[in-house]
Amino acid sequence: MKPTEVNNSIIGKRCKCIFTGMMVTGVIEEITKDQHAAHVKVRFDEPHVWGNEQFEYNWSFARLSDGFGSLRHLEIIDDKYQTIRVTFSKTIREIDRDFVRDYTKCQRVNLKEWVDNYESSRFTQINEVCAIITTGDMSYLKKWLVENTLVKSIEELI
């Protein structure tokens, strides 16, 4: 990705980026731009260990003057998918406990597993009560979330 392509419209998009020399996937969570560089925060689909540290996200960057930096390896994927940011009334950990208590209802042990196993959807938790979900069939997924979890708000990301 070129630094000139960094804008708010890429927030919530699935992407692949380079981290410690390997390509990893995740969701773009935040961007910053200043007079010298563009920065894109990518929350990984799963944590990655490097040395003694575990990383859940990383920033890719590029200088505006010549495009140098790790941002040139960032690529948007799943561009045809719809993306939403869901804020729940309960913490995701509490919702996961409900899945365990009533395993026969959903046949999954947590919310992430249920969403990730629905067609080609992806669930990325961004804090205790909020997650970004991408999918090709958003209408059914939104309906299911409203009927089976305590949803505070659903924001469509473009």
Secondary structure, DSSP 8 states (H G I E B T S, - for coil): --GGG-SGGGTT-EEEEEETTEEEEEEEEEEEE-SSEEEEEEEEEEEEEETTEEEEEEEEEEETTT--SGGGG-EE--TTSEEEEEEESS-HHHHHHHHHHTHHHHSSSSHHHHHHTSTT-EEEE-SSSEEEEEES-HHHHHHHHHHHS-EEEEEEE-
